[in-house]
Amino acid sequence: MIYLDHNATTYCDPEVVKEMLPYFTEKFYNPSSVYTPSQEAKDSIETSREKVAKLLGCHSSEIIFTAGGSESINMAIIGTAYALKNKGNHIITSKIEHHAVLHTCKFLEELGFEVSYIGVDKYGFVDIEQLEKSITPKTILISIMYANNEIGTIQPIEEISKIAKNKGVLFHTDAVQVVGKIPFSVKNIGADMLSLSAHKFYGPKGIGSLYIKKGLRIKPLIHGGGQERNLRAGTENVPAIVGMGKACELAEKNMEKDSAAEKELRDMLEKNLLEKIPEILINGHTEKRLYNTSNVGVKYVEGEGMLLNLDFEGICASSGSACTSGSLDPSHVLLAIGVSPEDAHGSLRFSFGRKNTRQEVEKVAEVLPPIVQKLRQMSPFWNKK
Ligand SMILES: *Cc1c(COP(=O)(O)O)cnc(C)c1O
């Protein structure tokens, strides 16, 4: 099996699993109980919180554990909307956000909030001028992703957060694809809130964090017990929290090495494909993007067809189409950067991880060209051109 879909999820690092295991059995205690073993469970949560904070360059009291990236994002956006609804009802985001952001904003629109969806250029960079012009006295939040999951484009995030700060507007960033890949500090980028998810960097699924800058008050989404500073009720998922802490520790250790190796493999694959397959291109910016991500546009072919054929060869990748209620919708990200709906259907995303090898890249470069050729021969568009 050749796995080239690390932006969808990663395997759990064996060291992470090892760290988690005792918390399912002998260390199962409820962190809120009063006896000594519970205190130890509570301490493990705090140790893990410190590890997350260290990776992000903030204080541990600024980290809230959630059930993943989507929940962190919902909490940041809806929690801010509820907290500041008397100040204003306007939110600014971009057209290329993850659905966790876009669908949350759509939900708030149903409740009477107004949302501006800022466009991007052909590389996927947010139109800063339009963003600045969209800010009104009613604007309460700007939410712009740090790096895009489909094409990898990395936004000039400091610049965007400065604009927000100058206008007195809160700034949240979906950093799910950046944490564990690129070193940064929340203080340097100037975010008020930042979302991350453990399963995108070799931690367990169903656990994430929201960084909330000290002093900032938002409303909770989940009500009940007083866990997580009254912001996220429910008995803590201690094994997952411990696993996330370990994943952060490993990320710090491995990031530099991983990035160099994965970039080399990614570039090698692109070079090979560009040489071997006519009429293909790289979507997004070739430099200012995640080093592990490649989005290849293959003209006159359906992405799904390529994926099925790759799957047959034991290769896992993803395409620019999302299957929504049985029909294939072209990626909103590719449409936003100006790719036509037909071409958006013919895109493939390869995203590399720590264990990928040169042999795997060679195999993909060997297998994909004949697949494309075969599919094109069946395409009326290819034959007509
Ligand atoms: C995966 C992902 C999410 C959602 O995270 P989950 O932990 O799966 O809920 C949000 N934003 C981006 C950019 C992602 O890649």
The ligand as an SDF file (V2000), in Angstrom:
LIG
                    3D

 15 15  0  0  0  0  0  0  0  0999 V2000
   -8.8190   18.0790    8.5010 C   0  0  0  0  0  0  0  0  0  0  0  0
   -9.0800   19.5210    8.5290 C   0  0  0  0  0  0  0  0  0  0  0  0
  -10.0610   20.0740    9.3740 C   0  0  0  0  0  0  0  0  0  0  0  0
  -10.9560   19.2150   10.2380 C   0  0  0  0  0  0  0  0  0  0  0  0
  -10.2620   18.5990   11.2930 O   0  0  0  0  0  0  0  0  0  0  0  0
  -10.9300   17.3240   12.0190 P   0  0  0  0  0  0  0  0  0  0  0  0
  -10.0350   17.0430   13.1700 O   0  0  0  0  0  0  0  0  0  0  0  0
  -10.9520   16.2210   11.0060 O   0  0  0  0  0  0  0  0  0  0  0  0
  -12.3010   17.7390   12.4420 O   0  0  0  0  0  0  0  0  0  0  0  0
  -10.2200   21.4330    9.3700 C   0  0  0  0  0  0  0  0  0  0  0  0
   -9.4700   22.2340    8.5860 N   0  0  0  0  0  0  0  0  0  0  0  0
   -8.5110   21.7530    7.7740 C   0  0  0  0  0  0  0  0  0  0  0  0
   -7.7070   22.6820    6.9470 C   0  0  0  0  0  0  0  0  0  0  0  0
   -8.2930   20.3710    7.7020 C   0  0  0  0  0  0  0  0  0  0  0  0
   -7.3700   19.8980    6.8730 O   0  0  0  0  0  0  0  0  0  0  0  0
  1  2  1  0
  2  3  1  0
  2 14  2  0
  3  4  1  0
  3 10  2  0
  4  5  1  0
  5  6  1  0
  6  7  2  0
  6  8  1  0
  6  9  1  0
 10 11  1  0
 11 12  2  0
 12 13  1  0
 12 14  1  0
 14 15  1  0
M  END
$$$$
